[in-house]
């Protein structure tokens, strides 16, 4: 299980991109989601699924995940999520 040391972020709020901020949550609290997207009602579950795929890859179970989507494609969602995680687990 990976431990998030700090908040990590990736992406932007430009059109066709996604901004992801992932930070530590108290142990045992699970995942806390904050998702903003103009297409949330249609694609919100899919966006969460794509992010969850990367969180599971890194075995992250306790995190605060803040997402601002502006129409990012699935590969962008996954890449931004992985970049945010890597920044959050990196030691100084």
N, C-alpha and C positions, 0 to 999 in steps of 0.2 A: 504494500500500500504506500503510495506516494503521499508526502506531507507538504501541504502548501505553506510556505514560509512567510509569504506576503501576498498582496494583491498583484496580479499580472494582467496586462491588457494588450489587446491587439485590434487592429482595424480602425475604421473611421465611420462617420455618419454620412458619408457621401453616398450618392445614388449608386446602387448595385454593390454596396459593401455592407459590412456588419461590424459593429463595435462590441467587443466582448471583454468584460472585466470579471475575473475569477479570483476570489479571495478565500482565505480560510474561514471555516465556520467551527463552532465549538464541537469537540469530539462527541460523536453520537447524535448530533443534531440533523445529520443528513444534508440533502441539497435544498437550498433556498433559491427559488427562481424569481427573477424579475425580467419579463420579456415585453419589449415594446416593438411593435411592427405594424405598418399599415395593412399587412396581410395576415395578421395574427389569427383571425377567425378561420382562415383557409389553410395557412401553412404553419401555424404555431406549433402544433404537435410534431410536424416533420422537422422543424428547426430544433426543437428540444431533442428529438431522436438522434439527429446528427451530432449535436453537442454531447449527448449521453454516450454515443459510440466512442468518442475520444476520451471522455472522463473514465469510462470503463477500461480503456486501453492503458491508462495510467493508474488505474485502481484508486481513483479519487472518490470517496464516499461522503465526505463532509466539506461542503463548499457553498459559498454564496456566488451565484452566477447571475450577472446583470448583462442583458443583451439588448442592444438597439439595432434592429435590422432595417435595412433600406433596400431589400430586394436581392440579397446576396444569393448566389448559386450554391448548391450543396458543397462543392469542393472548396469554396471560399469559407463557408461556415466551419468546415472541419479544419482548414489550415489556420484560420484565425483562432479557433479554440486551442489547437495544439500550441501555437505561438504564445498565447496567454498563459497556458499551463507551464510551459518551459520557463517563462519569465518569473512565474510565481514560485517555482521549486528551486530556482538557481540560487546558490549560496554566493554571497559577496566575495 
